[in-house]
Amino acid sequence: MQRFRLGASGAVDYSQRHESFERWFQTPLGRSLLASQRRVLDHAFEGLAGARQLQVGLSHRLPLASGADFVQKIITTPGWHPQMPDGVAVCDADELPFPGDSMDLVILHHTADFSPDPHEVLRESARVLRGEGRIALIGFNPLSLWGVRRLLSRHHQGPWGGRFLMRSRMEDWLQLLGFELETSCTHFCTLPVQRKEGYTTRNHRTLNENGHFLPVGAYYCILARKRVYAPIRRRAPWRKSKVISMPGTVGASRGCSSQSAGATENQ
């Protein structure tokens, strides 16, 4: 069994857990979870078009929102792999190599769950997202049976090595960064155990797309829009030195008044 070490400061090195989480998606439960997430995002972004779509995740082998019509689709991965296709950037999620206001859609696929600084991940995503652009944040739900299994699990392989951050906490962070929440639901109400048979039925698929009424799904998907408010321009202050005095008017200079009076006497 592979064991994960702590860093020198005692903090968890989440980069060591990325590969294990990626391999877990090849299991029956992992494939079913990924299929559910793809259906949810395809349903949410059906007909959406734009210039650039960015997916910040843990692997370039797990693309999402393939049905959205974007000119350029970019995926980031924290580690380099041989024979990576075009459109893949190797970088950390909290330090994206893209200019500000350059993306129309940003997808965070369990990125905050496996990052040492999840708040900085959201800040970077907000930085590269243009005004009125949309963000989709997917994370594991701690208030579910999956969260219970993570607490009881003795190892940290697969999804059980993630943080499982509260959905309300992520919503608060997004709002502080200037986002307006559109939808926030949990999905995939399935036991966290491996089975050989399939997991989803037709009714289960529809439920996964629309989300559960109770916050008991294995993961949550938060959709939000970046709001940019135009600043209110201040009126230019009047400067007394730039005001031209008119003869005979209120506030005219003494010189102008005396000249006007002298001219009257001469007449």
Secondary structure, 3 states (H helix, E strand, C coil): CCCCCECCCCCECHHHCHHHHHHHCCCHHHHHHHHHHHHHHHHHCCCCEEEEEEEECCCCCCCCCCCCEEEEEEEEECCCCCCCCCCEEECCCCCCCCCCCCEEEEEEECCHHHCCCHHHHHHHHHHHEEEEEEEEEEEECCCCHHHHHHHHCCCCCHHHHCCCCCHHHHHHHHHHCCEEEEEEEEECCCCCCCCCCCCCCHHHHHHHHHCECCCCCCEEEEEEEECCCCCCCCCCCCCHHHCCCCCCCCCCCHHHHHHHHHHHHHC
